[in-house]
Structure formats: C-alpha cells, structure tokens
Amino acid sequence: MNTSDDSGAETCVVCGKAVAGTSGVTHIYHDRRPFALCCPMCVDMFQRAPARFASGERPQSVVEDLLADLKWKNSSRW
Ligand SMILES: [Zn+2]
C-alpha cells in the first residue's frame, strides 16, 4: 500500500522525532514557515540558529555545532 500523506508525517526539525500526536509539540515560525519542535530543548536549539535549521542543513550537524559552542563557552568562563 502506498501511504503518502506528508501532512500527518510531521517531524521535529531539530531531533527528527515524529511529532504527530505528541503532546507538547510546538511550532515556531521562521521565514513565515512553521517548524515543528517536540520539546523545550529542541525549541532552544532551534532559536539559537533558526536560519541554519530552516535552510535544510543536516539538523544533527547543526546541533553538534551548537553543543560544542555551548560547551566551549561554559568551560572558558573565568
Ligand atoms: Zn525534537
């Protein structure tokens, strides 16, 4: 069977989890397009680099960059 309903196959733009039917799913608008986010952590990540997530870059590499940046900032606090 061919089930191609992309309206119901929404996934979190940050972690890639399916968000259909998930409670707590949020949509953030960037460039007038809605982006689905499954949890506050993903919202936080998205807000740090909305343009990168919106551009279709691999979310995993964006998240890795952001986490590395955060770690660096935390460890270099004096
Ligand atoms: Zn997520």
N, CA, C, O and the ligand as a Tripos MOL2 file, in Angstrom:
@<TRIPOS>MOLECULE
protein
  313   311    79     0     0
PROTEIN
NO_CHARGES

@<TRIPOS>ATOM
      1 N           0.8350   -1.2100    0.0000 N.3       1 MET1
      2 CA          0.0000    0.0000    0.0000 C.3       1 MET1
      3 C           0.8650    1.2530    0.0000 C.2       1 MET1
      4 O           1.9350    1.2840    0.6070 O.2       1 MET1
      5 N           0.4010    2.2560   -0.6690 N.am      2 ASN2
      6 CA          1.1600    3.4980   -0.7310 C.3       2 ASN2
      7 C           0.4890    4.5810    0.1200 C.2       2 ASN2
      8 O          -0.5430    5.1390   -0.2520 O.2       2 ASN2
      9 N           1.0920    4.8530    1.2490 N.am      3 THR3
     10 CA          0.5270    5.8980    2.1040 C.3       3 THR3
     11 C           1.4330    7.1240    2.0580 C.2       3 THR3
     12 O           2.4620    7.1840    2.7320 O.2       3 THR3
     13 N           1.0330    8.0800    1.2620 N.am      4 SER4
     14 CA          1.8530    9.2700    1.1280 C.3       4 SER4
     15 C           1.0780   10.4980    1.6150 C.2       4 SER4
     16 O           0.6390   11.3330    0.8250 O.2       4 SER4
     17 N           0.9280   10.5800    2.9080 N.am      5 ASP5
     18 CA          0.2790   11.7720    3.4670 C.3       5 ASP5
     19 C           1.3110   12.5740    4.2520 C.2       5 ASP5
     20 O           1.5060   12.3510    5.4470 O.2       5 ASP5
     21 N           1.9650   13.5010    3.5740 N.am      6 ASP6
     22 CA          3.0080   14.2420    4.2650 C.3       6 ASP6
     23 C           2.4470   15.2610    5.2640 C.2       6 ASP6
     24 O           3.2010   15.8830    6.0120 O.2       6 ASP6
     25 N           1.1180   15.4250    5.2680 N.am      7 SER7
     26 CA          0.5430   16.3600    6.2350 C.3       7 SER7
     27 C           0.5740   15.7600    7.6400 C.2       7 SER7
     28 O           0.6650   16.4860    8.6300 O.2       7 SER7
     29 N           0.4990   14.4340    7.7190 N.am      8 GLY8
     30 CA          0.4720   13.8020    9.0260 C.3       8 GLY8
     31 C           1.8230   13.2780    9.4610 C.2       8 GLY8
     32 O           1.9640   12.7490   10.5640 O.2       8 GLY8
     33 N           2.8300   13.4210    8.5920 N.am      9 ALA9
     34 CA          4.1450   12.8790    8.9200 C.3       9 ALA9
     35 C           5.1060   13.9790    9.3270 C.2       9 ALA9
     36 O           6.2080   14.0960    8.7910 O.2       9 ALA9
     37 N           4.6730   14.7760   10.2750 N.am     10 GLU10
     38 CA          5.4920   15.8960   10.7050 C.3      10 GLU10
     39 C           6.5770   15.4200   11.6620 C.2      10 GLU10
     40 O           6.3190   14.5950   12.5390 O.2      10 GLU10
     41 N           7.7620   15.9290   11.4980 N.am     11 THR11
     42 CA          8.8440   15.5540   12.4120 C.3      11 THR11
     43 C           9.4920   16.8040   12.9960 C.2      11 THR11
     44 O           9.4760   17.8770   12.3930 O.2      11 THR11
     45 N          10.0550   16.6380   14.1720 N.am     12 CYS12
     46 CA         10.7610   17.7270   14.8390 C.3      12 CYS12
     47 C          11.9680   18.1160   13.9890 C.2      12 CYS12
     48 O          12.7580   17.2530   13.6070 O.2      12 CYS12
     49 N          12.1190   19.4000   13.6910 N.am     13 VAL13
     50 CA         13.2080   19.8200   12.7990 C.3      13 VAL13
     51 C          14.5740   19.6950   13.4640 C.2      13 VAL13
     52 O          15.5960   19.6880   12.7790 O.2      13 VAL13
     53 N          14.6010   19.5970   14.7800 N.am     14 VAL14
     54 CA         15.8820   19.5110   15.4660 C.3      14 VAL14
     55 C          16.3220   18.0630   15.6680 C.2      14 VAL14
     56 O          17.4340   17.7020   15.2820 O.2      14 VAL14
     57 N          15.4690   17.2260   16.2670 N.am     15 CYS15
     58 CA         15.9010   15.8630   16.5660 C.3      15 CYS15
     59 C          15.3320   14.8420   15.5940 C.2      15 CYS15
     60 O          15.7550   13.6860   15.5990 O.2      15 CYS15
     61 N          14.3830   15.2460   14.7630 N.am     16 GLY16
     62 CA         13.8710   14.3380   13.7550 C.3      16 GLY16
     63 C          12.8160   13.3630   14.2320 C.2      16 GLY16
     64 O          12.3830   12.4940   13.4750 O.2      16 GLY16
     65 N          12.4000   13.4990   15.4820 N.am     17 LYS17
     66 CA         11.3560   12.6290   16.0140 C.3      17 LYS17
     67 C          10.0210   12.9670   15.3820 C.2      17 LYS17
     68 O           9.7350   14.1310   15.1030 O.2      17 LYS17
     69 N           9.2010   11.9430   15.1540 N.am     18 ALA18
     70 CA          7.8540   12.1980   14.6620 C.3      18 ALA18
     71 C           7.0640   12.8970   15.7540 C.2      18 ALA18
     72 O           7.0660   12.4620   16.9060 O.2      18 ALA18
     73 N           6.3900   13.9780   15.3920 N.am     19 VAL19
     74 CA          5.6780   14.7370   16.4050 C.3      19 VAL19
     75 C           4.1660   14.5680   16.3000 C.2      19 VAL19
     76 O           3.4200   15.1520   17.0850 O.2      19 VAL19
     77 N           3.7140   13.7740   15.3360 N.am     20 ALA20
     78 CA          2.2760   13.5700   15.1750 C.3      20 ALA20
     79 C           1.7000   12.9530   16.4390 C.2      20 ALA20
     80 O           2.1350   11.8900   16.8830 O.2      20 ALA20
     81 N           0.7300   13.6250   17.0030 N.am     21 GLY21
     82 CA          0.0660   13.1110   18.1850 C.3      21 GLY21
     83 C           0.8400   13.3070   19.4690 C.2      21 GLY21
     84 O           0.3820   12.8910   20.5330 O.2      21 GLY21
     85 N           2.0120   13.9340   19.3950 N.am     22 THR22
     86 CA          2.8040   14.1750   20.5850 C.3      22 THR22
     87 C           2.2410   15.3680   21.3430 C.2      22 THR22
     88 O           1.9170   16.3960   20.7480 O.2      22 THR22
     89 N           2.1280   15.2260   22.6380 N.am     23 SER23
     90 CA          1.7040   16.3710   23.4270 C.3      23 SER23
     91 C           2.9220   17.2610   23.6580 C.2      23 SER23
     92 O           4.0370   16.7740   23.8460 O.2      23 SER23
     93 N           2.6930   18.5580   23.6400 N.am     24 GLY24
     94 CA          3.8000   19.4740   23.8720 C.3      24 GLY24
     95 C           4.5130   19.8820   22.6030 C.2      24 GLY24
     96 O           5.5240   20.5840   22.6520 O.2      24 GLY24
     97 N           3.9970   19.4490   21.4690 N.am     25 VAL25
     98 CA          4.6270   19.8620   20.2130 C.3      25 VAL25
     99 C           4.3420   21.3440   19.9640 C.2      25 VAL25
    100 O           3.2180   21.8150   20.1340 O.2      25 VAL25
    101 N           5.3760   22.0540   19.5620 N.am     26 THR26
    102 CA          5.2800   23.4960   19.3470 C.3      26 THR26
    103 C           5.6530   23.8080   17.9100 C.2      26 THR26
    104 O           6.4280   23.0780   17.2920 O.2      26 THR26
    105 N           5.1160   24.8650   17.3880 N.am     27 HIS27
    106 CA          5.5370   25.3240   16.0680 C.3      27 HIS27
    107 C           6.1220   26.7220   16.1940 C.2      27 HIS27
    108 O           5.5310   27.6170   16.7980 O.2      27 HIS27
    109 N           7.2830   26.8760   15.6140 N.am     28 ILE28
    110 CA          7.9090   28.1940   15.6040 C.3      28 ILE28
    111 C           7.9940   28.6470   14.1630 C.2      28 ILE28
    112 O           8.3640   27.8780   13.2760 O.2      28 ILE28
    113 N           7.6520   29.8940   13.9410 N.am     29 TYR29
    114 CA          7.6830   30.4260   12.5830 C.3      29 TYR29
    115 C           9.0110   31.1020   12.3010 C.2      29 TYR29
    116 O           9.4870   31.9560   13.0490 O.2      29 TYR29
    117 N           9.5790   30.6800   11.1940 N.am     30 HIS30
    118 CA         10.7870   31.3390   10.7140 C.3      30 HIS30
    119 C          10.6130   31.5050    9.2230 C.2      30 HIS30
    120 O          10.2830   30.5510    8.5180 O.2      30 HIS30
    121 N          10.8370   32.7300    8.7350 N.am     31 ASP31
    122 CA         10.6450   32.9700    7.3140 C.3      31 ASP31
    123 C           9.2130   32.6500    6.8910 C.2      31 ASP31
    124 O           8.9660   32.1870    5.7780 O.2      31 ASP31
    125 N           8.2940   32.9030    7.7890 N.am     32 ARG32
    126 CA          6.8540   32.6630    7.5640 C.3      32 ARG32
    127 C           6.5310   31.1920    7.3320 C.2      32 ARG32
    128 O           5.4620   30.8670    6.8160 O.2      32 ARG32
    129 N           7.4410   30.3070    7.7070 N.am     33 ARG33
    130 CA          7.1550   28.8780    7.6040 C.3      33 ARG33
    131 C           7.1350   28.2940    9.0060 C.2      33 ARG33
    132 O           7.9690   28.6410    9.8420 O.2      33 ARG33
    133 N           6.1690   27.3950    9.2650 N.am     34 PRO34
    134 CA          6.1170   26.7820   10.5970 C.3      34 PRO34
    135 C           7.0980   25.6200   10.7000 C.2      34 PRO34
    136 O           7.2250   24.8150    9.7770 O.2      34 PRO34
    137 N           7.7880   25.5420   11.8310 N.am     35 PHE35
    138 CA          8.7000   24.4340   12.0700 C.3      35 PHE35
    139 C           8.2550   23.7260   13.3320 C.2      35 PHE35
    140 O           8.0370   24.3550   14.3670 O.2      35 PHE35
    141 N           8.1220   22.4150   13.2400 N.am     36 ALA36
    142 CA          7.6490   21.6330   14.3780 C.3      36 ALA36
    143 C           8.8050   21.3180   15.3130 C.2      36 ALA36
    144 O           9.8980   20.9520   14.8810 O.2      36 ALA36
    145 N           8.5350   21.4710   16.6050 N.am     37 LEU37
    146 CA          9.5510   21.1690   17.6160 C.3      37 LEU37
    147 C           8.8920   20.3740   18.7300 C.2      37 LEU37
    148 O           7.8020   20.7130   19.1900 O.2      37 LEU37
    149 N           9.5690   19.3020   19.1620 N.am     38 CYS38
    150 CA          8.9100   18.3540   20.0620 C.3      38 CYS38
    151 C           9.0400   18.7020   21.5350 C.2      38 CYS38
    152 O           8.2170   18.2640   22.3390 O.2      38 CYS38
    153 N          10.0520   19.4810   21.9120 N.am     39 CYS39
    154 CA         10.2460   19.7440   23.3340 C.3      39 CYS39
    155 C          10.9850   21.0700   23.5350 C.2      39 CYS39
    156 O          11.5650   21.6010   22.5880 O.2      39 CYS39
    157 N          10.9690   21.6120   24.7680 N.am     40 PRO40
    158 CA         11.6210   22.9000   25.0250 C.3      40 PRO40
    159 C          13.0950   22.9070   24.6540 C.2      40 PRO40
    160 O          13.6310   23.9440   24.2620 O.2      40 PRO40
    161 N          13.7560   21.7590   24.7730 N.am     41 MET41
    162 CA         15.1670   21.6910   24.4310 C.3      41 MET41
    163 C          15.3710   21.9190   22.9370 C.2      41 MET41
    164 O          16.2940   22.6190   22.5210 O.2      41 MET41
    165 N          14.4950   21.3180   22.1390 N.am     42 CYS42
    166 CA         14.5880   21.4910   20.6900 C.3      42 CYS42
    167 C          14.2350   22.9260   20.3010 C.2      42 CYS42
    168 O          14.8190   23.4850   19.3730 O.2      42 CYS42
    169 N          13.2720   23.5190   21.0180 N.am     43 VAL43
    170 CA         12.9190   24.9170   20.7650 C.3      43 VAL43
    171 C          14.1350   25.7910   21.0140 C.2      43 VAL43
    172 O          14.4470   26.6850   20.2280 O.2      43 VAL43
    173 N          14.8190   25.5200   22.1220 N.am     44 ASP44
    174 CA         16.0070   26.2810   22.4800 C.3      44 ASP44
    175 C          17.0720   26.1670   21.3930 C.2      44 ASP44
    176 O          17.6720   27.1610   20.9850 O.2      44 ASP44
    177 N          17.2940   24.9370   20.9310 N.am     45 MET45
    178 CA         18.2920   24.7010   19.8800 C.3      45 MET45
    179 C          17.9070   25.4540   18.6080 C.2      45 MET45
    180 O          18.7390   26.1050   17.9760 O.2      45 MET45
    181 N          16.6350   25.3500   18.2490 N.am     46 PHE46
    182 CA         16.1730   25.9810   17.0130 C.3      46 PHE46
    183 C          16.3770   27.4910   17.0730 C.2      46 PHE46
    184 O          16.7740   28.1190   16.0920 O.2      46 PHE46
    185 N          16.0930   28.0650   18.2540 N.am     47 GLN47
    186 CA         16.1850   29.5110   18.3800 C.3      47 GLN47
    187 C          17.6260   30.0110   18.3420 C.2      47 GLN47
    188 O          17.8710   31.1940   18.1070 O.2      47 GLN47
    189 N          18.5710   29.1140   18.5720 N.am     48 ARG48
    190 CA         19.9740   29.5170   18.5100 C.3      48 ARG48
    191 C          20.4640   29.6600   17.0720 C.2      48 ARG48
    192 O          21.3910   30.4220   16.7990 O.2      48 ARG48
    193 N          19.8430   28.9320   16.1660 N.am     49 ALA49
    194 CA         20.2720   29.0150   14.7700 C.3      49 ALA49
    195 C          19.1180   28.6950   13.8270 C.2      49 ALA49
    196 O          19.1860   27.7320   13.0630 O.2      49 ALA49
    197 N          18.0480   29.5070   13.8760 N.am     50 PRO50
    198 CA         16.8670   29.2130   13.0630 C.3      50 PRO50
    199 C          17.1760   29.1630   11.5730 C.2      50 PRO50
    200 O          16.6280   28.3330   10.8470 O.2      50 PRO50
    201 N          18.0570   30.0550   11.1170 N.am     51 ALA51
    202 CA         18.3650   30.1120    9.6890 C.3      51 ALA51
    203 C          19.0130   28.8180    9.2170 C.2      51 ALA51
    204 O          18.7680   28.3580    8.1010 O.2      51 ALA51
    205 N          19.8440   28.2370   10.0790 N.am     52 ARG52
    206 CA         20.5330   27.0050    9.6810 C.3      52 ARG52
    207 C          19.5660   25.8410    9.6100 C.2      52 ARG52
    208 O          19.6050   25.0480    8.6680 O.2      52 ARG52
    209 N          18.6900   25.7360   10.6120 N.am     53 PHE53
    210 CA         17.7060   24.6500   10.5810 C.3      53 PHE53
    211 C          16.7540   24.8330    9.4070 C.2      53 PHE53
    212 O          16.3640   23.8630    8.7580 O.2      53 PHE53
    213 N          16.3810   26.0850    9.1370 N.am     54 ALA54
    214 CA         15.4210   26.3620    8.0760 C.3      54 ALA54
    215 C          16.0120   26.1270    6.6950 C.2      54 ALA54
    216 O          15.2790   25.8580    5.7430 O.2      54 ALA54
    217 N          17.3230   26.2270    6.5790 N.am     55 SER55
    218 CA         17.9530   26.1070    5.2760 C.3      55 SER55
    219 C          18.0480   24.6680    4.8050 C.2      55 SER55
    220 O          18.4980   24.4070    3.6890 O.2      55 SER55
    221 N          17.6290   23.7300    5.6460 N.am     56 GLY56
    222 CA         17.6570   22.3350    5.2490 C.3      56 GLY56
    223 C          18.9830   21.6700    5.5140 C.2      56 GLY56
    224 O          19.2530   20.5800    5.0090 O.2      56 GLY56
    225 N          19.8100   22.3220    6.3030 N.am     57 GLU57
    226 CA         21.0780   21.7230    6.6980 C.3      57 GLU57
    227 C          20.7900   20.4950    7.5600 C.2      57 GLU57
    228 O          19.7460   20.4250    8.2080 O.2      57 GLU57
    229 N          21.6940   19.5430    7.5730 N.am     58 ARG58
    230 CA         21.5000   18.3710    8.4210 C.3      58 ARG58
    231 C          21.3850   18.8260    9.8770 C.2      58 ARG58
    232 O          22.3460   19.3550   10.4380 O.2      58 ARG58
    233 N          20.1940   18.6210   10.5020 N.am     59 PRO59
    234 CA         19.9940   19.1080   11.8700 C.3      59 PRO59
    235 C          21.0400   18.5740   12.8320 C.2      59 PRO59
    236 O          21.4590   19.2760   13.7520 O.2      59 PRO59
    237 N          21.4660   17.3270   12.6230 N.am     60 GLN60
    238 CA         22.4440   16.7160   13.5320 C.3      60 GLN60
    239 C          23.7300   17.5280   13.6000 C.2      60 GLN60
    240 O          24.2690   17.7600   14.6830 O.2      60 GLN60
    241 N          24.2180   17.9580   12.4420 N.am     61 SER61
    242 CA         25.4800   18.7030   12.4490 C.3      61 SER61
    243 C          25.2840   20.0930   13.0390 C.2      61 SER61
    244 O          26.1940   20.6380   13.6640 O.2      61 SER61
    245 N          24.0950   20.6720   12.8440 N.am     62 VAL62
    246 CA         23.8280   21.9870   13.4440 C.3      62 VAL62
    247 C          23.8170   21.8530   14.9570 C.2      62 VAL62
    248 O          24.4090   22.6680   15.6640 O.2      62 VAL62
    249 N          23.1350   20.8120   15.4580 N.am     63 VAL63
    250 CA         23.0520   20.5930   16.9020 C.3      63 VAL63
    251 C          24.4470   20.3540   17.4780 C.2      63 VAL63
    252 O          24.7820   20.8750   18.5420 O.2      63 VAL63
    253 N          25.2550   19.5660   16.7730 N.am     64 GLU64
    254 CA         26.6220   19.3080   17.2440 C.3      64 GLU64
    255 C          27.4110   20.6060   17.3530 C.2      64 GLU64
    256 O          28.1160   20.8320   18.3370 O.2      64 GLU64
    257 N          27.2910   21.4520   16.3430 N.am     65 ASP65
    258 CA         27.9690   22.7460   16.3620 C.3      65 ASP65
    259 C          27.5280   23.5750   17.5570 C.2      65 ASP65
    260 O          28.3470   24.1600   18.2650 O.2      65 ASP65
    261 N          26.2020   23.6130   17.7690 N.am     66 LEU66
    262 CA         25.6550   24.4370   18.8430 C.3      66 LEU66
    263 C          26.0970   23.9170   20.2010 C.2      66 LEU66
    264 O          26.4330   24.6960   21.0930 O.2      66 LEU66
    265 N          26.0950   22.5850   20.3590 N.am     67 LEU67
    266 CA         26.5060   21.9980   21.6350 C.3      67 LEU67
    267 C          27.9850   22.2530   21.8930 C.2      67 LEU67
    268 O          28.3820   22.5620   23.0170 O.2      67 LEU67
    269 N          28.7900   22.1240   20.8610 N.am     68 ALA68
    270 CA         30.2270   22.3800   21.0030 C.3      68 ALA68
    271 C          30.4600   23.8230   21.4080 C.2      68 ALA68
    272 O          31.3070   24.1270   22.2490 O.2      68 ALA68
    273 N          29.6870   24.7050   20.7860 N.am     69 ASP69
    274 CA         29.7940   26.1250   21.0880 C.3      69 ASP69
    275 C          29.4220   26.3950   22.5390 C.2      69 ASP69
    276 O          30.0930   27.1620   23.2280 O.2      69 ASP69
    277 N          28.3370   25.7530   23.0030 N.am     70 LEU70
    278 CA         27.8880   25.9410   24.3850 C.3      70 LEU70
    279 C          28.9320   25.4390   25.3630 C.2      70 LEU70
    280 O          29.2480   26.1060   26.3490 O.2      70 LEU70
    281 N          29.4680   24.2530   25.0830 N.am     71 LYS71
    282 CA         30.4760   23.6640   25.9750 C.3      71 LYS71
    283 C          31.6890   24.5770   26.0700 C.2      71 LYS71
    284 O          32.2280   24.8280   27.1470 O.2      71 LYS71
    285 N          32.0920   25.0570   24.9190 N.am     72 TRP72
    286 CA         33.2610   25.9180   24.8630 C.3      72 TRP72
    287 C          33.0300   27.1650   25.7090 C.2      72 TRP72
    288 O          33.9060   27.5860   26.4660 O.2      72 TRP72
    289 N          31.8310   27.7550   25.5720 N.am     73 LYS73
    290 CA         31.5130   28.9710   26.3220 C.3      73 LYS73
    291 C          31.4900   28.6940   27.8170 C.2      73 LYS73
    292 O          31.9550   29.5110   28.6120 O.2      73 LYS73
    293 N          30.9440   27.5280   28.2060 N.am     74 ASN74
    294 CA         30.8690   27.1910   29.6230 C.3      74 ASN74
    295 C          32.2480   26.9470   30.2120 C.2      74 ASN74
    296 O          32.5320   27.3620   31.3360 O.2      74 ASN74
    297 N          33.1090   26.2720   29.4510 N.am     75 SER75
    298 CA         34.4000   25.9050   30.0070 C.3      75 SER75
    299 C          35.3670   27.0850   30.0120 C.2      75 SER75
    300 O          36.3470   27.0860   30.7560 O.2      75 SER75
    301 N          35.0940   28.0720   29.1940 N.am     76 SER76
    302 CA         36.0320   29.1880   29.1130 C.3      76 SER76
    303 C          35.5740   30.3700   29.9760 C.2      76 SER76
    304 O          36.0510   31.4940   29.8200 O.2      76 SER76
    305 N          34.6490   30.0900   30.8780 N.am     77 ARG77
    306 CA         34.1820   31.1650   31.7530 C.3      77 ARG77
    307 C          35.1950   31.4100   32.8710 C.2      77 ARG77
    308 O          35.5860   30.4730   33.5670 O.2      77 ARG77
    309 N          35.6070   32.6180   33.0410 N.am     78 TRP78
    310 CA         36.5650   32.8780   34.1020 C.3      78 TRP78
    311 C          36.1150   34.0230   34.9970 C.2      78 TRP78
    312 O          36.8130   34.3740   35.9490 O.2      78 TRP78
    313 ZN         12.8990   17.3850   18.9980 Zn       79 ZN79
@<TRIPOS>BOND
     1     1     2 1
     2     2     3 1
     3     3     4 2
     4     3     5 am
     5     5     6 1
     6     6     7 1
     7     7     8 2
     8     7     9 am
     9     9    10 1
    10    10    11 1
    11    11    12 2
    12    11    13 am
    13    13    14 1
    14    14    15 1
    15    15    16 2
    16    15    17 am
    17    17    18 1
    18    18    19 1
    19    19    20 2
    20    19    21 am
    21    21    22 1
    22    22    23 1
    23    23    24 2
    24    23    25 am
    25    25    26 1
    26    26    27 1
    27    27    28 2
    28    27    29 am
    29    29    30 1
    30    30    31 1
    31    31    32 2
    32    31    33 am
    33    33    34 1
    34    34    35 1
    35    35    36 2
    36    35    37 am
    37    37    38 1
    38    38    39 1
    39    39    40 2
    40    39    41 am
    41    41    42 1
    42    42    43 1
    43    43    44 2
    44    43    45 am
    45    45    46 1
    46    46    47 1
    47    47    48 2
    48    47    49 am
    49    49    50 1
    50    50    51 1
    51    51    52 2
    52    51    53 am
    53    53    54 1
    54    54    55 1
    55    55    56 2
    56    55    57 am
    57    57    58 1
    58    58    59 1
    59    59    60 2
    60    59    61 am
    61    61    62 1
    62    62    63 1
    63    63    64 2
    64    63    65 am
    65    65    66 1
    66    66    67 1
    67    67    68 2
    68    67    69 am
    69    69    70 1
    70    70    71 1
    71    71    72 2
    72    71    73 am
    73    73    74 1
    74    74    75 1
    75    75    76 2
    76    75    77 am
    77    77    78 1
    78    78    79 1
    79    79    80 2
    80    79    81 am
    81    81    82 1
    82    82    83 1
    83    83    84 2
    84    83    85 am
    85    85    86 1
    86    86    87 1
    87    87    88 2
    88    87    89 am
    89    89    90 1
    90    90    91 1
    91    91    92 2
    92    91    93 am
    93    93    94 1
    94    94    95 1
    95    95    96 2
    96    95    97 am
    97    97    98 1
    98    98    99 1
    99    99   100 2
   100    99   101 am
   101   101   102 1
   102   102   103 1
   103   103   104 2
   104   103   105 am
   105   105   106 1
   106   106   107 1
   107   107   108 2
   108   107   109 am
   109   109   110 1
   110   110   111 1
   111   111   112 2
   112   111   113 am
   113   113   114 1
   114   114   115 1
   115   115   116 2
   116   115   117 am
   117   117   118 1
   118   118   119 1
   119   119   120 2
   120   119   121 am
   121   121   122 1
   122   122   123 1
   123   123   124 2
   124   123   125 am
   125   125   126 1
   126   126   127 1
   127   127   128 2
   128   127   129 am
   129   129   130 1
   130   130   131 1
   131   131   132 2
   132   131   133 am
   133   133   134 1
   134   134   135 1
   135   135   136 2
   136   135   137 am
   137   137   138 1
   138   138   139 1
   139   139   140 2
   140   139   141 am
   141   141   142 1
   142   142   143 1
   143   143   144 2
   144   143   145 am
   145   145   146 1
   146   146   147 1
   147   147   148 2
   148   147   149 am
   149   149   150 1
   150   150   151 1
   151   151   152 2
   152   151   153 am
   153   153   154 1
   154   154   155 1
   155   155   156 2
   156   155   157 am
   157   157   158 1
   158   158   159 1
   159   159   160 2
   160   159   161 am
   161   161   162 1
   162   162   163 1
   163   163   164 2
   164   163   165 am
   165   165   166 1
   166   166   167 1
   167   167   168 2
   168   167   169 am
   169   169   170 1
   170   170   171 1
   171   171   172 2
   172   171   173 am
   173   173   174 1
   174   174   175 1
   175   175   176 2
   176   175   177 am
   177   177   178 1
   178   178   179 1
   179   179   180 2
   180   179   181 am
   181   181   182 1
   182   182   183 1
   183   183   184 2
   184   183   185 am
   185   185   186 1
   186   186   187 1
   187   187   188 2
   188   187   189 am
   189   189   190 1
   190   190   191 1
   191   191   192 2
   192   191   193 am
   193   193   194 1
   194   194   195 1
   195   195   196 2
   196   195   197 am
   197   197   198 1
   198   198   199 1
   199   199   200 2
   200   199   201 am
   201   201   202 1
   202   202   203 1
   203   203   204 2
   204   203   205 am
   205   205   206 1
   206   206   207 1
   207   207   208 2
   208   207   209 am
   209   209   210 1
   210   210   211 1
   211   211   212 2
   212   211   213 am
   213   213   214 1
   214   214   215 1
   215   215   216 2
   216   215   217 am
   217   217   218 1
   218   218   219 1
   219   219   220 2
   220   219   221 am
   221   221   222 1
   222   222   223 1
   223   223   224 2
   224   223   225 am
   225   225   226 1
   226   226   227 1
   227   227   228 2
   228   227   229 am
   229   229   230 1
   230   230   231 1
   231   231   232 2
   232   231   233 am
   233   233   234 1
   234   234   235 1
   235   235   236 2
   236   235   237 am
   237   237   238 1
   238   238   239 1
   239   239   240 2
   240   239   241 am
   241   241   242 1
   242   242   243 1
   243   243   244 2
   244   243   245 am
   245   245   246 1
   246   246   247 1
   247   247   248 2
   248   247   249 am
   249   249   250 1
   250   250   251 1
   251   251   252 2
   252   251   253 am
   253   253   254 1
   254   254   255 1
   255   255   256 2
   256   255   257 am
   257   257   258 1
   258   258   259 1
   259   259   260 2
   260   259   261 am
   261   261   262 1
   262   262   263 1
   263   263   264 2
   264   263   265 am
   265   265   266 1
   266   266   267 1
   267   267   268 2
   268   267   269 am
   269   269   270 1
   270   270   271 1
   271   271   272 2
   272   271   273 am
   273   273   274 1
   274   274   275 1
   275   275   276 2
   276   275   277 am
   277   277   278 1
   278   278   279 1
   279   279   280 2
   280   279   281 am
   281   281   282 1
   282   282   283 1
   283   283   284 2
   284   283   285 am
   285   285   286 1
   286   286   287 1
   287   287   288 2
   288   287   289 am
   289   289   290 1
   290   290   291 1
   291   291   292 2
   292   291   293 am
   293   293   294 1
   294   294   295 1
   295   295   296 2
   296   295   297 am
   297   297   298 1
   298   298   299 1
   299   299   300 2
   300   299   301 am
   301   301   302 1
   302   302   303 1
   303   303   304 2
   304   303   305 am
   305   305   306 1
   306   306   307 1
   307   307   308 2
   308   307   309 am
   309   309   310 1
   310   310   311 1
   311   311   312 2
@<TRIPOS>SUBSTRUCTURE
     1 MET1         2 RESIDUE 1 A MET
     2 ASN2         6 RESIDUE 1 A ASN
     3 THR3        10 RESIDUE 1 A THR
     4 SER4        14 RESIDUE 1 A SER
     5 ASP5        18 RESIDUE 1 A ASP
     6 ASP6        22 RESIDUE 1 A ASP
     7 SER7        26 RESIDUE 1 A SER
     8 GLY8        30 RESIDUE 1 A GLY
     9 ALA9        34 RESIDUE 1 A ALA
    10 GLU10       38 RESIDUE 1 A GLU
    11 THR11       42 RESIDUE 1 A THR
    12 CYS12       46 RESIDUE 1 A CYS
    13 VAL13       50 RESIDUE 1 A VAL
    14 VAL14       54 RESIDUE 1 A VAL
    15 CYS15       58 RESIDUE 1 A CYS
    16 GLY16       62 RESIDUE 1 A GLY
    17 LYS17       66 RESIDUE 1 A LYS
    18 ALA18       70 RESIDUE 1 A ALA
    19 VAL19       74 RESIDUE 1 A VAL
    20 ALA20       78 RESIDUE 1 A ALA
    21 GLY21       82 RESIDUE 1 A GLY
    22 THR22       86 RESIDUE 1 A THR
    23 SER23       90 RESIDUE 1 A SER
    24 GLY24       94 RESIDUE 1 A GLY
    25 VAL25       98 RESIDUE 1 A VAL
    26 THR26      102 RESIDUE 1 A THR
    27 HIS27      106 RESIDUE 1 A HIS
    28 ILE28      110 RESIDUE 1 A ILE
    29 TYR29      114 RESIDUE 1 A TYR
    30 HIS30      118 RESIDUE 1 A HIS
    31 ASP31      122 RESIDUE 1 A ASP
    32 ARG32      126 RESIDUE 1 A ARG
    33 ARG33      130 RESIDUE 1 A ARG
    34 PRO34      134 RESIDUE 1 A PRO
    35 PHE35      138 RESIDUE 1 A PHE
    36 ALA36      142 RESIDUE 1 A ALA
    37 LEU37      146 RESIDUE 1 A LEU
    38 CYS38      150 RESIDUE 1 A CYS
    39 CYS39      154 RESIDUE 1 A CYS
    40 PRO40      158 RESIDUE 1 A PRO
    41 MET41      162 RESIDUE 1 A MET
    42 CYS42      166 RESIDUE 1 A CYS
    43 VAL43      170 RESIDUE 1 A VAL
    44 ASP44      174 RESIDUE 1 A ASP
    45 MET45      178 RESIDUE 1 A MET
    46 PHE46      182 RESIDUE 1 A PHE
    47 GLN47      186 RESIDUE 1 A GLN
    48 ARG48      190 RESIDUE 1 A ARG
    49 ALA49      194 RESIDUE 1 A ALA
    50 PRO50      198 RESIDUE 1 A PRO
    51 ALA51      202 RESIDUE 1 A ALA
    52 ARG52      206 RESIDUE 1 A ARG
    53 PHE53      210 RESIDUE 1 A PHE
    54 ALA54      214 RESIDUE 1 A ALA
    55 SER55      218 RESIDUE 1 A SER
    56 GLY56      222 RESIDUE 1 A GLY
    57 GLU57      226 RESIDUE 1 A GLU
    58 ARG58      230 RESIDUE 1 A ARG
    59 PRO59      234 RESIDUE 1 A PRO
    60 GLN60      238 RESIDUE 1 A GLN
    61 SER61      242 RESIDUE 1 A SER
    62 VAL62      246 RESIDUE 1 A VAL
    63 VAL63      250 RESIDUE 1 A VAL
    64 GLU64      254 RESIDUE 1 A GLU
    65 ASP65      258 RESIDUE 1 A ASP
    66 LEU66      262 RESIDUE 1 A LEU
    67 LEU67      266 RESIDUE 1 A LEU
    68 ALA68      270 RESIDUE 1 A ALA
    69 ASP69      274 RESIDUE 1 A ASP
    70 LEU70      278 RESIDUE 1 A LEU
    71 LYS71      282 RESIDUE 1 A LYS
    72 TRP72      286 RESIDUE 1 A TRP
    73 LYS73      290 RESIDUE 1 A LYS
    74 ASN74      294 RESIDUE 1 A ASN
    75 SER75      298 RESIDUE 1 A SER
    76 SER76      302 RESIDUE 1 A SER
    77 ARG77      306 RESIDUE 1 A ARG
    78 TRP78      310 RESIDUE 1 A TRP
    79 ZN79       313 GROUP 0 **** ****
